[in-house]
Amino acid sequence: MLSKPAVKARVEYDIGTVALHPGSIGLIFRSIIQRAFDLGTLPDITAADLTRLEAKRASG
């Protein structure tokens, strides 16, 4: 038996009425990937991989 009653899952989120600028999406994803890498949750990605991907992004 659980000590607390179940809570309904939150499936709707309010992010406001303004969309993110397309140029900010890459920055957000890079930040998420870097944070995950720093925490060791991406074991198949090396520091060299991140550097290569960033260089590829920068070159277009």
PAMITOR-694533 format. One record per atom (N, C-alpha, C): residue number from 0; residue in one letter; atom name; x, y, z. Coordinates in pm, whole numbers, plus 50000, padded with zeros to 5 digits. Example, Ala and Ser with C-alpha at 12.3 -4.5 7.8 and 13.67 -1.06 7.14 Angstrom:
2
ATOM   seq   type   atom       u       v       w
ATOM     0      A      N   51319   49431   50780
ATOM     0      A     CA   51230   49550   50780
ATOM     0      A      C   51320   49670   50780
ATOM     1      S      N   51285   49775   50708
ATOM     1      S     CA   51367   49894   50714
ATOM     1      S      C   51290   50003   50787
This chain:
60
ATOM   seq   type   atom       u       v       w
ATOM     0      M      N   50084   49882   50000
ATOM     0      M     CA   50000   50000   50000
ATOM     0      M      C   50089   50125   50000
ATOM     1      L      N   50051   50221   49921
ATOM     1      L     CA   50127   50345   49911
ATOM     1      L      C   50090   50440   50025
ATOM     2      S      N   50187   50522   50064
ATOM     2      S     CA   50161   50615   50174
ATOM     2      S      C   50086   50740   50131
ATOM     3      K      N   50087   50768   50001
ATOM     3      K     CA   50016   50886   49950
ATOM     3      K      C   49925   50844   49835
ATOM     4      P      N   49815   50915   49818
ATOM     4      P     CA   49729   50885   49702
ATOM     4      P      C   49798   50930   49572
ATOM     5      A      N   49762   50867   49464
ATOM     5      A     CA   49819   50901   49334
ATOM     5      A      C   49783   51044   49295
ATOM     6      V      N   49872   51107   49222
ATOM     6      V     CA   49849   51242   49171
ATOM     6      V      C   49837   51232   49020
ATOM     7      K      N   49737   51298   48966
ATOM     7      K     CA   49717   51297   48822
ATOM     7      K      C   49840   51354   48751
ATOM     8      A      N   49884   51286   48645
ATOM     8      A     CA   50000   51331   48569
ATOM     8      A      C   49972   51463   48500
ATOM     9      R      N   50071   51550   48500
ATOM     9      R     CA   50057   51679   48433
ATOM     9      R      C   50097   51660   48287
ATOM    10      V      N   50004   51683   48199
ATOM    10      V     CA   50030   51662   48056
ATOM    10      V      C   50016   51790   47975
ATOM    11      E      N   49976   51899   48038
ATOM    11      E     CA   49965   52026   47968
ATOM    11      E      C   50057   52127   48034
ATOM    12      Y      N   50129   52200   47953
ATOM    12      Y     CA   50223   52298   48004
ATOM    12      Y      C   50198   52432   47937
ATOM    13      D      N   50201   52537   48012
ATOM    13      D     CA   50182   52671   47958
ATOM    13      D      C   50320   52735   47943
ATOM    14      I      N   50356   52763   47818
ATOM    14      I     CA   50485   52828   47794
ATOM    14      I      C   50465   52971   47745
ATOM    15      G      N   50345   53019   47759
ATOM    15      G     CA   50317   53155   47716
ATOM    15      G      C   50266   53159   47574
ATOM    16      T      N   50260   53278   47519
ATOM    16      T     CA   50202   53295   47386
ATOM    16      T      C   50306   53329   47280
ATOM    17      V      N   50433   53337   47320
ATOM    17      V     CA   50537   53375   47225
ATOM    17      V      C   50625   53253   47197
ATOM    18      A      N   50649   53228   47071
ATOM    18      A     CA   50734   53115   47032
ATOM    18      A      C   50881   53151   47049
ATOM    19      L      N   50962   53048   47071
ATOM    19      L     CA   51107   53069   47076
ATOM    19      L      C   51157   53109   46938
ATOM    20      H      N   51256   53194   46935
ATOM    20      H     CA   51320   53229   46808
ATOM    20      H      C   51396   53107   46758
ATOM    21      P      N   51386   53075   46628
ATOM    21      P     CA   51454   52956   46576
ATOM    21      P      C   51604   52952   46610
ATOM    22      G      N   51667   53069   46616
ATOM    22      G     CA   51810   53073   46646
ATOM    22      G      C   51844   53032   46788
ATOM    23      S      N   51745   53033   46878
ATOM    23      S     CA   51772   52997   47017
ATOM    23      S      C   51761   52847   47042
ATOM    24      I      N   51697   52775   46953
ATOM    24      I     CA   51677   52631   46974
ATOM    24      I      C   51811   52558   46980
ATOM    25      G      N   51901   52587   46888
ATOM    25      G     CA   52032   52521   46887
ATOM    25      G      C   52109   52547   47015
ATOM    26      L      N   52102   52670   47065
ATOM    26      L     CA   52170   52703   47190
ATOM    26      L      C   52115   52622   47306
ATOM    27      I      N   51984   52605   47309
ATOM    27      I     CA   51921   52528   47416
ATOM    27      I      C   51963   52382   47407
ATOM    28      F      N   51958   52325   47287
ATOM    28      F     CA   51998   52185   47271
ATOM    28      F      C   52145   52164   47303
ATOM    29      R      N   52230   52256   47261
ATOM    29      R     CA   52374   52242   47292
ATOM    29      R      C   52396   52246   47442
ATOM    30      S      N   52323   52333   47510
ATOM    30      S     CA   52334   52342   47656
ATOM    30      S      C   52289   52212   47722
ATOM    31      I      N   52180   52155   47676
ATOM    31      I     CA   52129   52029   47731
ATOM    31      I      C   52230   51917   47707
ATOM    32      I      N   52282   51908   47585
ATOM    32      I     CA   52378   51803   47551
ATOM    32      I      C   52506   51820   47634
ATOM    33      Q      N   52555   51942   47646
ATOM    33      Q     CA   52678   51965   47723
ATOM    33      Q      C   52657   51928   47870
ATOM    34      R      N   52543   51966   47926
ATOM    34      R     CA   52513   51933   48066
ATOM    34      R      C   52505   51781   48085
ATOM    35      A      N   52439   51712   47994
ATOM    35      A     CA   52429   51567   48003
ATOM    35      A      C   52566   51502   47990
ATOM    36      F      N   52649   51554   47899
ATOM    36      F     CA   52785   51502   47883
ATOM    36      F      C   52865   51523   48011
ATOM    37      D      N   52856   51643   48068
ATOM    37      D     CA   52930   51674   48191
ATOM    37      D      C   52889   51584   48307
ATOM    38      L      N   52763   51542   48309
ATOM    38      L     CA   52713   51455   48415
ATOM    38      L      C   52742   51307   48388
ATOM    39      G      N   52797   51278   48269
ATOM    39      G     CA   52832   51140   48236
ATOM    39      G      C   52715   51056   48188
ATOM    40      T      N   52608   51119   48145
ATOM    40      T     CA   52491   51044   48101
ATOM    40      T      C   52493   51013   47951
ATOM    41      L      N   52598   51055   47883
ATOM    41      L     CA   52614   51024   47740
ATOM    41      L      C   52745   50948   47721
ATOM    42      P      N   52751   50824   47764
ATOM    42      P     CA   52878   50752   47762
ATOM    42      P      C   52934   50726   47623
ATOM    43      D      N   52850   50728   47521
ATOM    43      D     CA   52897   50701   47385
ATOM    43      D      C   52953   50824   47315
ATOM    44      I      N   52942   50941   47378
ATOM    44      I     CA   52992   51064   47318
ATOM    44      I      C   53119   51107   47391
ATOM    45      T      N   53222   51137   47313
ATOM    45      T     CA   53349   51181   47371
ATOM    45      T      C   53363   51332   47358
ATOM    46      A      N   53460   51386   47429
ATOM    46      A     CA   53488   51530   47417
ATOM    46      A      C   53526   51564   47273
ATOM    47      A      N   53595   51474   47207
ATOM    47      A     CA   53632   51496   47066
ATOM    47      A      C   53507   51502   46978
ATOM    48      D      N   53407   51419   47009
ATOM    48      D     CA   53282   51422   46933
ATOM    48      D      C   53215   51558   46947
ATOM    49      L      N   53209   51610   47069
ATOM    49      L     CA   53146   51740   47091
ATOM    49      L      C   53220   51850   47016
ATOM    50      T      N   53351   51846   47019
ATOM    50      T     CA   53432   51945   46948
ATOM    50      T      C   53407   51937   46798
ATOM    51      R      N   53403   51814   46745
ATOM    51      R     CA   53380   51794   46601
ATOM    51      R      C   53241   51843   46562
ATOM    52      L      N   53140   51813   46642
ATOM    52      L     CA   53004   51858   46612
ATOM    52      L      C   52992   52010   46616
ATOM    53      E      N   53058   52071   46715
ATOM    53      E     CA   53054   52218   46725
ATOM    53      E      C   53124   52282   46604
ATOM    54      A      N   53237   52225   46563
ATOM    54      A     CA   53309   52278   46447
ATOM    54      A      C   53225   52264   46321
ATOM    55      K      N   53155   52151   46307
ATOM    55      K     CA   53068   52130   46192
ATOM    55      K      C   52954   52230   46191
ATOM    56      R      N   52896   52258   46309
ATOM    56      R     CA   52787   52354   46320
ATOM    56      R      C   52836   52494   46284
ATOM    57      A      N   52954   52529   46332
ATOM    57      A     CA   53009   52662   46308
ATOM    57      A      C   53042   52685   46160
ATOM    58      S      N   53078   52577   46090
ATOM    58      S     CA   53115   52593   45949
ATOM    58      S      C   52995   52595   45856
ATOM    59      G      N   52879   52566   45912
ATOM    59      G     CA   52757   52574   45831
ATOM    59      G      C   52711   52443   45792
